[in-house]
Amino acid sequence: LTVTTLGDNRFEISFATQSEIGEYQLTIGPDITDLAGNALTSQEIITLTVVPPPIHVGRYDFGSSGTRVASDYTGVLASDLYNAARGYGWQSASLTGFDRFTTDLLLSDFHYGPSGTFLMDVQDGQYEVVISMGDEGWFHDQMAVSLEGTQVDVITTQAGEYAVRSYLVDVSDGQLTLDLTDQGGANPTIVIN
């Protein structure tokens, strides 16, 4: 534990990084005085919680050949079929990649088509899956989103509108499965950014 004076009545308390998951309590006082001799009038108890870090598996930017890929994302082409060496890809898809060449690198490009199943190898556990669906130039309606075989949403977006949705999913077979299927409507395609 290190205490550093920052001013007459300001101090910084530093301690070693805690990696053990759980709650820690830091007790300050009551027998502490500042540089002017003013005593701390009560005891302060600060509770710190160390939580497990989120499992970061992958971030994918769905686009077409030659399109720009958003920073910290992996570019995925509509032709990138799943293989075990890569650990992700489309299992089945009748999709096309497209880019509207807007300034937002993640939302500018996308895959679209009637349906697609994207697979990603992961350890068994619970995951947060965040998807972005939308198109600057065209509306897409009645897009069904399923994770691990369970439909979790039906999304409709207008031209220039992007639905960014987050879902919790439990994986027990070593592979996260995302199914996107058009359920009819005026536009017979799904879209994923």
Contacts in CASP RR format, 6 or more apart in sequence:
PFRMAT RR
TARGET T0000
AUTHOR 0000-0000-0000
METHOD contacts of the structure
MODEL  1
LTVTTLGDNRFEISFATQSEIGEYQLTIGPDITDLAGNALTSQEIITLTV
VPPPIHVGRYDFGSSGTRVASDYTGVLASDLYNAARGYGWQSASLTGFDR
FTTDLLLSDFHYGPSGTFLMDVQDGQYEVVISMGDEGWFHDQMAVSLEGT
QVDVITTQAGEYAVRSYLVDVSDGQLTLDLTDQGGANPTIVIN
1 13 0 8 1.000
1 14 0 8 1.000
1 15 0 8 1.000
2 13 0 8 1.000
2 14 0 8 1.000
2 15 0 8 1.000
3 11 0 8 1.000
3 12 0 8 1.000
3 13 0 8 1.000
3 14 0 8 1.000
4 11 0 8 1.000
4 12 0 8 1.000
4 13 0 8 1.000
4 14 0 8 1.000
5 11 0 8 1.000
5 35 0 8 1.000
6 12 0 8 1.000
7 35 0 8 1.000
8 34 0 8 1.000
8 35 0 8 1.000
8 36 0 8 1.000
9 34 0 8 1.000
9 35 0 8 1.000
9 36 0 8 1.000
9 38 0 8 1.000
13 26 0 8 1.000
13 28 0 8 1.000
15 26 0 8 1.000
18 24 0 8 1.000
18 48 0 8 1.000
18 50 0 8 1.000
19 50 0 8 1.000
20 50 0 8 1.000
21 50 0 8 1.000
21 51 0 8 1.000
21 52 0 8 1.000
22 49 0 8 1.000
22 50 0 8 1.000
22 51 0 8 1.000
23 47 0 8 1.000
23 48 0 8 1.000
23 49 0 8 1.000
23 50 0 8 1.000
24 47 0 8 1.000
24 48 0 8 1.000
24 49 0 8 1.000
24 50 0 8 1.000
25 45 0 8 1.000
25 46 0 8 1.000
25 47 0 8 1.000
25 48 0 8 1.000
26 45 0 8 1.000
26 46 0 8 1.000
26 47 0 8 1.000
26 48 0 8 1.000
27 43 0 8 1.000
27 44 0 8 1.000
27 45 0 8 1.000
27 46 0 8 1.000
28 40 0 8 1.000
28 43 0 8 1.000
28 44 0 8 1.000
28 45 0 8 1.000
28 46 0 8 1.000
29 40 0 8 1.000
29 42 0 8 1.000
29 43 0 8 1.000
29 44 0 8 1.000
30 39 0 8 1.000
30 40 0 8 1.000
30 41 0 8 1.000
30 42 0 8 1.000
30 43 0 8 1.000
31 39 0 8 1.000
31 40 0 8 1.000
32 39 0 8 1.000
32 40 0 8 1.000
33 39 0 8 1.000
33 40 0 8 1.000
54 128 0 8 1.000
55 122 0 8 1.000
55 123 0 8 1.000
55 125 0 8 1.000
55 127 0 8 1.000
57 120 0 8 1.000
57 122 0 8 1.000
57 127 0 8 1.000
57 176 0 8 1.000
58 74 0 8 1.000
58 88 0 8 1.000
58 120 0 8 1.000
59 72 0 8 1.000
59 73 0 8 1.000
59 74 0 8 1.000
60 73 0 8 1.000
60 74 0 8 1.000
60 75 0 8 1.000
60 76 0 8 1.000
60 88 0 8 1.000
61 69 0 8 1.000
61 70 0 8 1.000
61 73 0 8 1.000
61 74 0 8 1.000
61 75 0 8 1.000
61 76 0 8 1.000
61 105 0 8 1.000
61 106 0 8 1.000
61 109 0 8 1.000
61 193 0 8 1.000
62 75 0 8 1.000
62 76 0 8 1.000
62 78 0 8 1.000
62 97 0 8 1.000
62 109 0 8 1.000
62 110 0 8 1.000
62 111 0 8 1.000
62 192 0 8 1.000
62 193 0 8 1.000
63 75 0 8 1.000
63 76 0 8 1.000
63 77 0 8 1.000
63 78 0 8 1.000
63 97 0 8 1.000
63 98 0 8 1.000
63 99 0 8 1.000
63 109 0 8 1.000
63 110 0 8 1.000
63 111 0 8 1.000
64 77 0 8 1.000
64 78 0 8 1.000
64 96 0 8 1.000
64 97 0 8 1.000
64 98 0 8 1.000
64 99 0 8 1.000
64 109 0 8 1.000
65 77 0 8 1.000
67 99 0 8 1.000
67 108 0 8 1.000
67 109 0 8 1.000
68 99 0 8 1.000
68 105 0 8 1.000
68 108 0 8 1.000
68 109 0 8 1.000
69 75 0 8 1.000
69 105 0 8 1.000
70 105 0 8 1.000
70 106 0 8 1.000
71 105 0 8 1.000
73 106 0 8 1.000
76 88 0 8 1.000
76 89 0 8 1.000
76 90 0 8 1.000
76 111 0 8 1.000
77 97 0 8 1.000
78 90 0 8 1.000
78 93 0 8 1.000
78 95 0 8 1.000
78 96 0 8 1.000
78 97 0 8 1.000
78 111 0 8 1.000
80 86 0 8 1.000
80 88 0 8 1.000
80 89 0 8 1.000
80 90 0 8 1.000
81 89 0 8 1.000
81 90 0 8 1.000
81 91 0 8 1.000
81 93 0 8 1.000
82 88 0 8 1.000
82 89 0 8 1.000
82 90 0 8 1.000
82 91 0 8 1.000
82 119 0 8 1.000
83 89 0 8 1.000
84 121 0 8 1.000
87 119 0 8 1.000
87 120 0 8 1.000
87 121 0 8 1.000
88 118 0 8 1.000
88 119 0 8 1.000
88 120 0 8 1.000
88 121 0 8 1.000
89 118 0 8 1.000
89 119 0 8 1.000
89 120 0 8 1.000
90 116 0 8 1.000
90 117 0 8 1.000
90 118 0 8 1.000
90 119 0 8 1.000
91 116 0 8 1.000
91 117 0 8 1.000
91 118 0 8 1.000
91 119 0 8 1.000
91 177 0 8 1.000
92 115 0 8 1.000
92 116 0 8 1.000
92 117 0 8 1.000
93 111 0 8 1.000
93 113 0 8 1.000
93 115 0 8 1.000
93 116 0 8 1.000
93 117 0 8 1.000
93 118 0 8 1.000
94 113 0 8 1.000
94 114 0 8 1.000
94 115 0 8 1.000
94 116 0 8 1.000
95 111 0 8 1.000
95 112 0 8 1.000
95 113 0 8 1.000
95 116 0 8 1.000
96 111 0 8 1.000
96 112 0 8 1.000
96 113 0 8 1.000
97 109 0 8 1.000
97 110 0 8 1.000
97 111 0 8 1.000
97 112 0 8 1.000
98 109 0 8 1.000
98 110 0 8 1.000
98 111 0 8 1.000
98 112 0 8 1.000
99 108 0 8 1.000
99 109 0 8 1.000
99 110 0 8 1.000
100 108 0 8 1.000
100 109 0 8 1.000
100 135 0 8 1.000
100 136 0 8 1.000
100 137 0 8 1.000
101 108 0 8 1.000
102 108 0 8 1.000
102 136 0 8 1.000
106 132 0 8 1.000
106 193 0 8 1.000
107 132 0 8 1.000
107 134 0 8 1.000
107 136 0 8 1.000
107 162 0 8 1.000
107 193 0 8 1.000
108 136 0 8 1.000
109 193 0 8 1.000
110 134 0 8 1.000
110 135 0 8 1.000
110 191 0 8 1.000
110 192 0 8 1.000
110 193 0 8 1.000
111 191 0 8 1.000
111 192 0 8 1.000
112 135 0 8 1.000
112 140 0 8 1.000
112 189 0 8 1.000
112 190 0 8 1.000
112 191 0 8 1.000
112 192 0 8 1.000
113 182 0 8 1.000
113 188 0 8 1.000
113 189 0 8 1.000
113 190 0 8 1.000
113 191 0 8 1.000
114 181 0 8 1.000
114 182 0 8 1.000
114 188 0 8 1.000
114 189 0 8 1.000
114 190 0 8 1.000
115 179 0 8 1.000
115 180 0 8 1.000
115 181 0 8 1.000
115 182 0 8 1.000
115 190 0 8 1.000
116 179 0 8 1.000
116 180 0 8 1.000
116 181 0 8 1.000
116 190 0 8 1.000
117 177 0 8 1.000
117 178 0 8 1.000
117 179 0 8 1.000
117 180 0 8 1.000
118 177 0 8 1.000
118 178 0 8 1.000
118 180 0 8 1.000
118 192 0 8 1.000
119 175 0 8 1.000
119 176 0 8 1.000
119 177 0 8 1.000
119 178 0 8 1.000
120 175 0 8 1.000
120 176 0 8 1.000
120 178 0 8 1.000
121 174 0 8 1.000
121 175 0 8 1.000
121 176 0 8 1.000
122 171 0 8 1.000
122 174 0 8 1.000
122 175 0 8 1.000
122 176 0 8 1.000
123 171 0 8 1.000
123 174 0 8 1.000
124 171 0 8 1.000
124 172 0 8 1.000
124 173 0 8 1.000
124 174 0 8 1.000
125 170 0 8 1.000
125 171 0 8 1.000
125 172 0 8 1.000
126 168 0 8 1.000
126 169 0 8 1.000
126 170 0 8 1.000
126 171 0 8 1.000
127 168 0 8 1.000
127 169 0 8 1.000
127 170 0 8 1.000
127 171 0 8 1.000
127 176 0 8 1.000
128 166 0 8 1.000
128 167 0 8 1.000
128 168 0 8 1.000
129 147 0 8 1.000
129 166 0 8 1.000
129 167 0 8 1.000
129 168 0 8 1.000
129 169 0 8 1.000
129 176 0 8 1.000
129 178 0 8 1.000
130 164 0 8 1.000
130 165 0 8 1.000
130 166 0 8 1.000
130 167 0 8 1.000
131 145 0 8 1.000
131 164 0 8 1.000
131 165 0 8 1.000
131 167 0 8 1.000
131 178 0 8 1.000
131 192 0 8 1.000
132 162 0 8 1.000
132 163 0 8 1.000
132 164 0 8 1.000
132 192 0 8 1.000
132 193 0 8 1.000
133 140 0 8 1.000
133 143 0 8 1.000
133 145 0 8 1.000
133 155 0 8 1.000
133 157 0 8 1.000
133 162 0 8 1.000
133 163 0 8 1.000
133 165 0 8 1.000
133 190 0 8 1.000
133 191 0 8 1.000
133 192 0 8 1.000
133 193 0 8 1.000
134 140 0 8 1.000
134 157 0 8 1.000
134 160 0 8 1.000
134 161 0 8 1.000
134 162 0 8 1.000
134 163 0 8 1.000
134 191 0 8 1.000
134 193 0 8 1.000
135 157 0 8 1.000
135 159 0 8 1.000
135 160 0 8 1.000
135 191 0 8 1.000
136 159 0 8 1.000
136 160 0 8 1.000
137 159 0 8 1.000
137 160 0 8 1.000
138 159 0 8 1.000
138 187 0 8 1.000
139 156 0 8 1.000
139 157 0 8 1.000
139 158 0 8 1.000
139 159 0 8 1.000
139 161 0 8 1.000
139 186 0 8 1.000
139 187 0 8 1.000
140 155 0 8 1.000
140 156 0 8 1.000
140 157 0 8 1.000
140 187 0 8 1.000
140 189 0 8 1.000
140 190 0 8 1.000
140 191 0 8 1.000
141 156 0 8 1.000
141 157 0 8 1.000
141 184 0 8 1.000
141 185 0 8 1.000
141 186 0 8 1.000
141 187 0 8 1.000
142 154 0 8 1.000
142 156 0 8 1.000
142 182 0 8 1.000
142 183 0 8 1.000
142 184 0 8 1.000
142 185 0 8 1.000
143 154 0 8 1.000
143 155 0 8 1.000
143 156 0 8 1.000
143 157 0 8 1.000
143 180 0 8 1.000
143 181 0 8 1.000
143 182 0 8 1.000
143 183 0 8 1.000
143 190 0 8 1.000
143 191 0 8 1.000
144 151 0 8 1.000
144 153 0 8 1.000
144 154 0 8 1.000
144 179 0 8 1.000
144 180 0 8 1.000
144 181 0 8 1.000
144 182 0 8 1.000
144 183 0 8 1.000
144 190 0 8 1.000
145 151 0 8 1.000
145 152 0 8 1.000
145 153 0 8 1.000
145 154 0 8 1.000
145 155 0 8 1.000
145 165 0 8 1.000
145 167 0 8 1.000
145 178 0 8 1.000
145 179 0 8 1.000
145 180 0 8 1.000
146 152 0 8 1.000
146 177 0 8 1.000
146 178 0 8 1.000
146 179 0 8 1.000
146 180 0 8 1.000
146 181 0 8 1.000
147 167 0 8 1.000
147 169 0 8 1.000
147 176 0 8 1.000
147 177 0 8 1.000
147 178 0 8 1.000
147 179 0 8 1.000
148 169 0 8 1.000
148 170 0 8 1.000
148 171 0 8 1.000
148 176 0 8 1.000
148 177 0 8 1.000
149 177 0 8 1.000
149 179 0 8 1.000
152 167 0 8 1.000
152 169 0 8 1.000
153 165 0 8 1.000
153 167 0 8 1.000
154 183 0 8 1.000
155 163 0 8 1.000
155 165 0 8 1.000
157 163 0 8 1.000
157 191 0 8 1.000
162 193 0 8 1.000
169 176 0 8 1.000
180 190 0 8 1.000
180 192 0 8 1.000
181 190 0 8 1.000
182 188 0 8 1.000
182 189 0 8 1.000
182 190 0 8 1.000
END
